[in-house]
Amino acid sequence: MRSFILAIALAIASLVATPAAAQQRWETFPSLPAMPAPDQSGSVAHDGADIHYKEYGKGPPVVLLHGGLSNSDYWANQVAPLARSHRLILIDSRGHGRSTRDGRRYTYELMASDVLAVMDRLKVKKAAIVGWSDGAIIGLVLALKHPERLTRVFAFAANMDPSGVNVAGTEQPPFTTFIDQARKDYARLSPTPNGFDDFLAAISKMWETEPNYTAADLGRIRVPVTIVDGDHDEAIKAEHTAYLARSVPGARLVWLKDTSHFAMMQDPAAFNAALGAFLDAP
């Protein structure tokens, strides 16, 4: 009996002493730092919604557009370095974050029109667009539909038709961790804090059929575009990212090493370096 107890004790000690396999960087969902206080903030009433924005810094204007289900606070790692030399305009998309929505169907073109409404209110004639996921899609829609309002587009983790999404990847961590956090953020920030399930259902309907642009559509873009993604993006197929870069005339393709759909959180230094190179390019 004594030897049996000793064997059990040694086995337990071995388990305690052996650490669990370390997560790879692309498997993590890091916490965000607190957002700095904006230089100014407000909202624009447009087409049945109040669209919240905040501004930082001075210089050439850059509009930052977050991904679906999230909010503009997800740019917390980018604000300080970019605001040293640029005027940053962070927008909470319709129904996201601090912005409201009405009962109409979500479309990317509707959300793109909200961006133009904020730019008009702030008297910004042209701006660079930095977009993540849904925000990147909105940026590419603006490049296609309203090129006169844009100087360039940094499109991180975009798809331009539903076939570009890896649905299985959105059903496992870290994407599921992100969705759990999105629910908490919605309750904390939204003017309708108990409405997350209705919001999720509404935007999921859009994702079933949108965006839906062809290679011919992408071939009409004349705004300078950089297509960017993490090399382990769980939500966007790598072949689709490469297809976007081939289809947009003159587009540059950038892969961020050992990161996923959340590269701006997982490796802010690499993300910001790529972003700085994009903004500073001729």
Secondary structure, DSSP 8 states (H G I E B T S, - for coil): -HHHHHHHHHHHHHHHHS------GGG-----------SEEEEEEETTEEEEEEEE--SSEEEEE--TT--GGGGHHHHHHHHTTSEEEEE--TTSTT----SS---HHHHHHHHHHHHHHTT-S-EEEEEETHHHHHHHHHHHH-GGGEEEEEEES--SSGGGB-GGGGGSTTHHHHHHHHHHHHHHH-SSTT-HHHHHHHHHHHHHH-----HHHHTT--S-EEEEEETT-SSB-HHHHHHHHHHSTT-EEEEETT--TTHHHH-HHHHHHHHHHHHH--
